[in-house]
Amino acid sequence: MRIFQLLSSPKGFVSFLLSLPCILIALSGHELAHGWMAWKLGDPTARNMGRLTLNPLKHLDPMGTLAMVLFGFGWARPVPINPRYFKNNRRDFALTALAGPLSNFIMGFIGLLLAHIIVLLIGVFAPKTSFGTSVWQAVFDMALTFCTINLSLGVFNLIPVPPLDGSRIFLVWLPPKYYFGVMKYERYIQLGLMVLLWFGFVSVPLGYAVKGIYAAMDWLITRIPFFR
């Protein structure tokens, strides 16, 4: 399991500590994006409830955060959405759901871009002490961790099962009878998802998806003349 691998060595423990602020920012940014998109589409509910913020205390879901720490995949407490404010109910609901994973892919790209910039800076301002090297390495590791966590969160939340965003992006197009028939079992599906994560049935295929997106972003960044 991811958490045991991280804590099994001093270096792994440091990686675990570096991942915590990355997780908080990724989850908070994800929910902020949902609330912001809903607000722009006419629904002020999230804004009125103080959810348009990066404050993690406003967004964290106990099980979702635990899953993120344990497995590298997780979710936050969904922002409240009132579709009655939307002009086009299904389209705007799906766009609001999509904003979360999209924000994670953007943050993941920024993290990877920062990692490339750090490599360039190290080449220009080569550290002269072991402490300086350690500082640069920690910043580089944190940028990559931030990238990986965001990509993991974005990919995971596109799975079309509740409580994940994918269910609100894809299943919302089902007839209401079937959509709400699935949603009423959301808590049980959530527990089942935790079990699948525990035994690695979800983590392995999602890991391949994350690596593929990471490789595509890395290729794109290396095509920028500044990084050649």
Secondary structure, 3 states (H helix, E strand, C coil): CHHHHHHCCHHHHHHHHHHHHHHHHHHHHHHHHHHHHHHHCCCCHHHHCCCCCCCHHHCCCHHHHHHHHHHCCCCCCCCCCCHHHCCCHHHHHHHHHHHHHHHHHHHHHHHHHHHHHHHHHHHHCCCCCHHHHHHHHHHHHHHHHHHHHHHHHHHHCCCCCCCCHHHHHCHHHCCHHHHHHHHCCHHHHHHHHHHHHHCCCCHHHHHHHHHHHHHHHHHHHHCCHHHC
